[in-house]
Amino acid sequence: MKMILRGSVCVLGTLLTLSSASPALAQKVTEVPDLTGKQVLATLANPATAVSVGEIMGAMIATEVATAPFGTSAGGFVFKLDPATGLLARTTTTFGPSFTEHALTSGEGKISVGATFNSTSYDKLSDFALKEMPMGSAAGITPGVAGTTTADLHITSRTLAISALIGVTQNLDVGTVVPLVSVKLSGVSTLINASDQVGRLAQTDNVFSGIGDIAAFAKYRFVRFKGPDIPDPGGVALYVSTRLPTGSRDNLRGLGVTRTLGSIVASFGTSVFRPHGSVGFEYWSKSVDVAGLGGSNTVKLRHQFQYAGGVEIAAAPKLTVLADVLGQNIMGGGPVVLGTLTPVTGIPGISASQSLALQEDGITKLFFVPGLKVNLKAKMVLSLNALVTLKNNGLHSKVVPVAGINLTM
């Protein structure tokens, strides 16, 4: 475990000046309309902390938004001629998973379109609550040079993911997902010295909306388990997805790198219980670099492992109940900690300083995803799910509700 602990002399000098000054006039970031999300965060963090604090926060927001799981667009309606009855019958007893994949494909010529929506209100960054989050502090030999910077932040993201899928052959599906993302950032940051004098107050209320990182994907089933055609007994498939750098990293909607995921997917069962699982690795074309404290180090986020497993339960002819576990491990950067530098040289009266810093252990996520799919009418399916956070040492929320609609043609 390696922590970025080097401070910046100019930053501590600013902190010393502000901590001994009279209360300063508040700065409203919203009065400058052309600031990007990254610049807004830097303004909230500076000059009381290092420039890297704003960069760390921006990278954590963009990483969480860009790597949040999409709802799948896999259609739940595939029909084949049943030799026993001479009638068309569904090949599966369920409507498929919502956030994971199964090995079944849609069937040649089948088209599915869908949309999912989620609204996330983040409450923690690593182990720090966003309310009164410590951003930096300096300890002094005398109270006049000591100061603490905190932030009271409200961060939300909303994503509408529009998807389309077509069955090219009986065993090959291709499709795309276009996410429309809106990130809202509001809050204040305050610097207070040991005498309760306000040295700096910045505030913001901004929304950054647009396209996120677009995905193109393909699934090919290369193994079909032995069994009847109806219901389909499952098999093993290769799933490949590419996320393009179409979302703005500066405005917190994407990572600015091309990401390619390769996964092996398996599913089986012909009864009311149909288990499924997958494991894969996502390659990033380049790293997402975050400046270390003081600018002398660089933390690199790059690549991730993904895994998932769960079960589909045919609770009724028009109702599928779902239970899944999703895991992600983003390599390189995270979690966020308070880094301490002591002793401090070059700044009279300051004995130690702290500031948010990024470790290099990686970001680990684990979700439990309960849900259901309901056949509303004809070939239209409504999905209702919740992403329940079991573990996430990046930016996260406890529960994220997700709703989706899918139509197979």
C-alpha positions as CSV (number, residue, x, y, z in Angstrom):
1,M,0.0,0.0,0.0
2,K,1.5,3.3,-1.1
3,M,0.1,6.6,0.0
4,I,0.7,10.0,-1.7
5,L,1.9,12.1,1.2
6,R,4.0,15.0,-0.3
7,G,2.6,18.5,0.3
8,S,3.0,21.7,-1.6
9,V,4.8,24.7,0.0
10,C,2.7,27.2,-1.9
11,V,-0.5,25.6,-0.7
12,L,0.6,25.7,2.9
13,G,1.6,29.3,2.4
14,T,-1.9,30.1,1.2
15,L,-3.4,28.2,4.1
16,L,-1.3,30.2,6.6
17,T,-2.3,33.5,5.0
18,L,-6.0,32.7,5.0
19,S,-6.1,31.2,8.4
20,S,-4.8,34.4,10.0
21,A,-7.0,36.7,7.8
22,S,-10.4,38.3,8.5
23,P,-13.4,36.6,7.1
24,A,-13.3,36.6,3.3
25,L,-16.1,37.2,0.8
26,A,-17.7,34.1,-0.5
27,Q,-17.0,32.9,-4.1
28,K,-20.0,31.6,-6.1
29,V,-18.8,29.2,-8.7
30,T,-22.1,29.3,-10.5
31,E,-21.4,32.9,-11.5
32,V,-18.8,31.6,-14.0
33,P,-20.9,29.6,-16.4
34,D,-18.1,28.1,-18.5
35,L,-16.4,26.2,-15.8
36,T,-16.2,22.4,-16.3
37,G,-17.0,20.0,-13.6
38,K,-13.3,19.3,-13.0
39,Q,-12.7,23.1,-12.7
40,V,-15.6,23.5,-10.2
41,L,-14.1,20.8,-8.0
42,A,-10.7,22.4,-8.1
43,T,-12.2,25.7,-7.2
44,L,-14.0,24.2,-4.2
45,A,-10.8,22.6,-3.0
46,N,-8.3,25.4,-3.6
47,P,-6.5,27.4,-2.4
48,A,-6.9,25.8,1.0
49,T,-5.8,22.3,-0.2
50,A,-3.6,21.0,-3.0
51,V,-4.8,21.1,-6.6
52,S,-4.8,17.3,-6.6
53,V,-7.7,17.2,-4.2
54,G,-10.1,18.6,-6.8
55,E,-8.6,16.2,-9.4
56,I,-9.0,13.2,-7.1
57,M,-12.7,14.1,-6.5
58,G,-13.3,14.6,-10.2
59,A,-11.7,11.3,-11.1
60,M,-13.7,9.4,-8.5
61,I,-17.0,10.9,-9.7
62,A,-16.2,10.1,-13.4
63,T,-15.0,6.6,-12.6
64,E,-18.2,5.7,-10.7
65,V,-20.5,7.2,-13.3
66,A,-18.6,5.6,-16.2
67,T,-18.3,2.1,-14.7
68,A,-21.8,1.8,-13.2
69,P,-23.5,-1.3,-14.6
70,F,-26.0,-1.0,-17.4
71,G,-29.3,-2.8,-17.4
72,T,-29.2,-5.5,-20.1
73,S,-31.4,-5.2,-23.2
74,A,-31.6,-9.0,-23.8
75,G,-35.2,-9.8,-24.9
76,G,-37.3,-12.3,-23.0
77,F,-39.2,-13.5,-26.0
78,V,-37.8,-16.1,-28.3
79,F,-40.2,-18.6,-30.0
80,K,-39.6,-21.9,-31.8
81,L,-42.0,-24.4,-33.3
82,D,-42.7,-27.1,-30.7
83,P,-42.8,-30.5,-32.5
84,A,-45.0,-32.0,-29.8
85,T,-47.8,-29.5,-30.3
86,G,-47.1,-28.0,-33.7
87,L,-47.4,-24.5,-32.2
88,L,-44.9,-21.7,-31.5
89,A,-43.6,-21.8,-27.9
90,R,-41.2,-19.7,-25.9
91,T,-37.7,-21.3,-25.6
92,T,-37.1,-20.0,-22.1
93,T,-39.2,-20.1,-18.9
94,T,-38.0,-16.6,-17.7
95,F,-37.5,-13.1,-19.1
96,G,-33.7,-13.1,-18.6
97,P,-31.5,-11.2,-16.1
98,S,-31.4,-7.4,-15.8
99,F,-27.8,-6.6,-14.9
100,T,-25.9,-9.8,-15.8
101,E,-25.8,-11.9,-19.0
102,H,-27.0,-15.4,-19.7
103,A,-25.8,-17.6,-22.6
104,L,-29.1,-17.6,-24.5
105,T,-29.3,-15.4,-27.6
106,S,-32.3,-13.7,-29.1
107,G,-32.6,-15.7,-32.3
108,E,-32.0,-14.8,-35.9
109,G,-33.8,-11.6,-37.0
110,K,-35.1,-10.8,-33.5
111,I,-34.9,-7.2,-32.5
112,S,-35.1,-5.8,-29.0
113,V,-35.1,-2.2,-27.9
114,G,-35.1,-0.9,-24.4
115,A,-34.3,1.9,-22.0
116,T,-33.3,1.8,-18.3
117,F,-33.2,4.8,-15.9
118,N,-31.4,5.2,-12.6
119,S,-31.0,8.1,-10.2
120,T,-28.1,7.9,-7.8
121,S,-27.6,10.2,-4.7
122,Y,-24.1,9.6,-3.5
123,D,-23.4,9.7,0.2
124,K,-19.8,8.6,0.7
125,L,-16.4,8.9,-0.9
126,S,-14.4,5.9,0.4
127,D,-14.9,6.1,4.2
128,F,-15.8,9.9,4.2
129,A,-19.4,11.1,4.3
130,L,-19.9,13.9,1.8
131,K,-21.5,16.0,4.5
132,E,-18.8,17.9,6.4
133,M,-16.1,15.9,4.5
134,P,-12.5,16.8,5.6
135,M,-10.5,18.1,2.6
136,G,-7.4,19.3,4.3
137,S,-6.0,20.8,7.5
138,A,-2.8,22.3,9.0
139,A,-1.7,22.0,12.6
140,G,0.3,24.9,14.0
141,I,2.4,25.7,17.0
142,T,0.0,28.6,17.7
143,P,-3.7,28.6,17.1
144,G,-3.5,31.4,14.6
145,V,-1.8,29.3,11.9
146,A,-4.0,26.2,12.3
147,G,-6.9,25.7,9.9
148,T,-9.3,23.1,8.6
149,T,-11.1,22.8,5.3
150,T,-14.3,20.9,5.0
151,A,-16.9,20.4,2.2
152,D,-20.6,19.8,2.4
153,L,-21.4,18.3,-1.0
154,H,-24.4,17.0,-2.7
155,I,-23.6,14.8,-5.7
156,T,-26.2,13.0,-7.9
157,S,-26.2,11.3,-11.2
158,R,-29.0,10.3,-13.5
159,T,-28.5,7.9,-16.4
160,L,-31.0,7.0,-19.2
161,A,-29.4,4.1,-21.1
162,I,-31.1,3.5,-24.5
163,S,-30.3,0.1,-26.0
164,A,-30.9,-1.9,-29.2
165,L,-30.1,-5.5,-30.0
166,I,-30.5,-7.7,-33.0
167,G,-30.1,-11.4,-33.5
168,V,-27.7,-11.8,-36.5
169,T,-27.9,-15.6,-36.3
170,Q,-29.3,-18.2,-33.9
171,N,-26.1,-17.9,-31.8
172,L,-25.0,-14.3,-32.4
173,D,-26.4,-11.1,-31.0
174,V,-25.0,-7.6,-31.5
175,G,-26.2,-4.3,-30.0
176,T,-25.4,-0.9,-28.6
177,V,-26.2,1.2,-25.6
178,V,-26.2,5.0,-25.6
179,P,-26.2,6.5,-22.1
180,L,-27.5,10.0,-21.5
181,V,-26.0,11.3,-18.3
182,S,-26.6,14.2,-16.0
183,V,-24.4,14.9,-13.0
184,K,-25.4,17.5,-10.5
185,L,-22.8,19.0,-8.1
186,S,-23.8,21.4,-5.4
187,G,-22.4,22.3,-2.0
188,V,-20.0,24.6,-0.1
189,S,-16.4,24.4,1.1
190,T,-15.2,26.3,4.1
191,L,-11.8,27.1,5.7
192,I,-11.9,27.8,9.4
193,N,-8.9,28.6,11.6
194,A,-8.5,27.7,15.3
195,S,-10.2,31.0,16.3
196,D,-13.3,30.2,14.2
197,Q,-12.5,32.8,11.6
198,V,-13.8,31.9,8.1
199,G,-10.9,32.2,5.7
200,R,-12.6,31.0,2.6
201,L,-16.1,30.0,1.5
202,A,-16.8,28.7,-2.0
203,Q,-20.1,27.3,-3.3
204,T,-21.5,25.8,-6.4
205,D,-24.7,24.5,-7.9
206,N,-24.0,23.0,-11.4
207,V,-25.4,20.4,-13.7
208,F,-23.3,18.7,-16.4
209,S,-25.4,16.8,-18.9
210,G,-24.7,15.0,-22.2
211,I,-23.8,11.7,-23.7
212,G,-21.8,9.2,-21.6
213,D,-19.5,6.5,-22.8
214,I,-21.3,4.7,-25.6
215,A,-21.1,0.8,-25.6
216,A,-21.2,-1.6,-28.5
217,F,-21.4,-5.3,-27.7
218,A,-21.7,-8.8,-29.2
219,K,-22.6,-12.2,-27.7
220,Y,-21.8,-15.5,-29.3
221,R,-23.0,-18.8,-27.9
222,F,-20.4,-21.5,-28.8
223,V,-21.6,-24.3,-26.5
224,R,-25.2,-25.5,-26.3
225,F,-26.0,-27.9,-23.5
226,K,-27.7,-31.1,-24.3
227,G,-31.5,-31.1,-23.9
228,P,-34.7,-30.3,-25.6
229,D,-35.2,-27.2,-27.8
230,I,-38.1,-26.1,-25.6
231,P,-37.2,-24.9,-23.0
232,D,-33.6,-24.1,-24.1
233,P,-31.1,-25.8,-21.7
234,G,-28.6,-23.0,-21.9
235,G,-24.9,-23.1,-22.7
236,V,-21.7,-21.1,-22.8
237,A,-21.1,-17.8,-24.6
238,L,-18.4,-15.2,-25.3
239,Y,-19.5,-11.7,-24.5
240,V,-17.4,-8.7,-25.8
241,S,-18.2,-5.1,-25.1
242,T,-16.4,-1.9,-26.1
243,R,-17.0,1.4,-24.3
244,L,-16.0,4.4,-26.4
245,P,-14.6,7.7,-24.9
246,T,-17.7,9.7,-25.9
247,G,-18.4,11.0,-22.4
248,S,-16.6,14.1,-21.2
249,R,-14.1,13.4,-18.4
250,D,-13.8,17.1,-17.6
251,N,-17.6,17.2,-17.1
252,L,-17.6,13.9,-15.1
253,R,-19.6,11.8,-17.6
254,G,-16.8,9.5,-18.9
255,L,-13.2,8.4,-18.5
256,G,-11.7,9.5,-21.8
257,V,-10.3,6.1,-22.7
258,T,-11.5,3.2,-24.8
259,R,-12.5,0.1,-22.7
260,T,-12.9,-3.4,-24.1
261,L,-14.5,-6.1,-22.0
262,G,-14.2,-9.8,-22.7
263,S,-16.3,-12.2,-20.6
264,I,-17.3,-15.9,-20.5
265,V,-21.0,-16.4,-19.8
266,A,-22.7,-19.6,-18.7
267,S,-26.3,-20.4,-17.9
268,F,-28.4,-23.5,-17.6
269,G,-31.6,-25.0,-16.4
270,T,-35.0,-25.9,-17.9
271,S,-37.2,-25.5,-14.8
272,V,-38.4,-22.5,-12.9
273,F,-34.8,-21.9,-11.6
274,R,-32.2,-20.8,-14.1
275,P,-28.7,-20.0,-12.7
276,H,-26.3,-17.9,-14.6
277,G,-22.8,-16.5,-14.1
278,S,-19.9,-14.6,-15.9
279,V,-16.3,-13.6,-15.4
280,G,-14.4,-11.1,-17.5
281,F,-11.5,-8.6,-17.8
282,E,-11.9,-5.1,-19.2
283,Y,-8.8,-3.6,-20.9
284,W,-8.4,0.2,-20.9
285,S,-6.5,1.7,-23.9
286,K,-4.6,4.0,-21.5
287,S,-4.6,4.9,-17.9
288,V,-6.7,7.5,-16.1
289,D,-4.0,9.6,-14.5
290,V,-4.6,11.6,-11.3
291,A,-2.0,14.0,-10.0
292,G,-0.6,13.2,-6.6
293,L,-0.5,15.6,-3.7
294,G,1.9,18.4,-4.6
295,G,2.1,17.3,-8.2
296,S,5.2,15.1,-7.7
297,N,3.4,11.7,-8.0
298,T,0.9,10.3,-10.4
299,V,-1.7,7.7,-9.5
300,K,-2.9,5.6,-12.5
301,L,-6.3,3.9,-12.8
302,R,-6.3,1.2,-15.5
303,H,-8.2,-2.0,-16.3
304,Q,-10.8,-3.9,-14.3
305,F,-12.0,-7.4,-13.4
306,Q,-15.8,-8.1,-13.5
307,Y,-17.7,-11.1,-12.2
308,A,-21.4,-11.8,-11.7
309,G,-23.7,-14.7,-10.7
310,G,-27.4,-15.1,-9.9
311,V,-30.6,-16.9,-10.6
312,E,-33.8,-16.2,-12.6
313,I,-37.0,-17.6,-11.0
314,A,-40.1,-18.1,-13.1
315,A,-42.5,-17.1,-10.3
316,A,-45.5,-17.0,-12.7
317,P,-46.0,-17.1,-16.5
318,K,-45.7,-13.3,-16.7
319,L,-43.4,-12.7,-13.8
320,T,-39.6,-13.4,-13.3
321,V,-37.9,-12.8,-10.0
322,L,-34.2,-12.1,-10.1
323,A,-31.3,-12.2,-7.6
324,D,-27.8,-11.3,-8.6
325,V,-24.4,-10.5,-7.2
326,L,-22.1,-8.2,-9.2
327,G,-18.4,-7.5,-8.5
328,Q,-15.9,-5.1,-10.0
329,N,-12.2,-4.5,-9.2
330,I,-10.8,-1.3,-10.8
331,M,-7.0,-1.5,-10.7
332,G,-4.6,1.2,-9.7
333,G,-6.3,4.1,-7.9
334,G,-8.3,4.2,-4.7
335,P,-9.4,4.4,-2.0
336,V,-9.3,8.0,-0.9
337,V,-7.6,8.7,2.5
338,L,-6.3,11.6,4.6
339,G,-2.6,11.8,4.0
340,T,-0.4,13.3,6.7
341,L,2.9,15.1,6.2
342,T,5.0,15.8,9.3
343,P,7.2,17.7,10.0
344,V,6.5,20.5,7.6
345,T,9.5,22.6,6.5
346,G,9.5,26.0,4.9
347,I,6.3,27.3,6.5
348,P,6.9,29.0,9.9
349,G,4.5,27.9,12.6
350,I,3.1,24.8,10.8
351,S,4.0,21.5,12.3
352,A,1.9,19.1,10.3
353,S,-0.6,19.0,7.4
354,Q,-3.3,16.7,6.1
355,S,-5.0,16.5,2.8
356,L,-7.1,14.0,0.8
357,A,-4.9,11.6,-1.1
358,L,-5.4,8.7,-3.4
359,Q,-3.9,5.3,-2.6
360,E,-2.9,2.7,-5.2
361,D,-4.8,-0.3,-4.0
362,G,-7.7,-0.1,-6.5
363,I,-11.5,0.3,-6.2
364,T,-13.5,-2.7,-5.1
365,K,-17.2,-2.9,-5.7
366,L,-19.8,-5.5,-4.7
367,F,-23.5,-5.3,-5.2
368,F,-26.5,-7.4,-4.4
369,V,-29.2,-6.8,-7.1
370,P,-32.8,-8.0,-6.3
371,G,-35.4,-7.4,-9.0
372,L,-38.3,-8.6,-11.1
373,K,-39.5,-8.5,-14.7
374,V,-43.2,-8.3,-15.6
375,N,-44.7,-9.0,-18.9
376,L,-47.0,-5.9,-19.3
377,K,-48.5,-6.6,-22.7
378,A,-47.7,-8.6,-25.8
379,K,-43.8,-8.7,-25.9
380,M,-43.2,-5.7,-23.6
381,V,-41.4,-6.3,-20.3
382,L,-41.1,-3.9,-17.4
383,S,-38.0,-4.4,-15.1
384,L,-37.7,-3.1,-11.5
385,N,-34.3,-3.5,-9.7
386,A,-32.2,-2.1,-6.9
387,L,-28.4,-2.0,-6.8
388,V,-27.6,-2.5,-3.1
389,T,-24.0,-1.7,-2.2
390,L,-22.3,-4.3,-0.1
391,K,-18.8,-2.9,-0.6
392,N,-17.5,0.1,-2.5
393,N,-14.3,2.0,-1.5
394,G,-14.9,4.7,-4.2
395,L,-17.8,7.1,-4.5
396,H,-21.0,5.3,-3.7
397,S,-24.6,5.3,-2.7
398,K,-26.3,2.7,-0.4
399,V,-29.2,1.8,-2.8
400,V,-29.8,2.8,-6.4
401,P,-33.3,2.1,-7.8
402,V,-33.4,1.2,-11.5
403,A,-36.4,0.9,-13.8
404,G,-36.4,-0.3,-17.4
405,I,-38.7,-1.2,-20.3
406,N,-38.0,-3.7,-23.1
407,L,-39.8,-4.5,-26.3
408,T,-39.0,-7.5,-28.5
409,M,-40.0,-7.4,-32.2
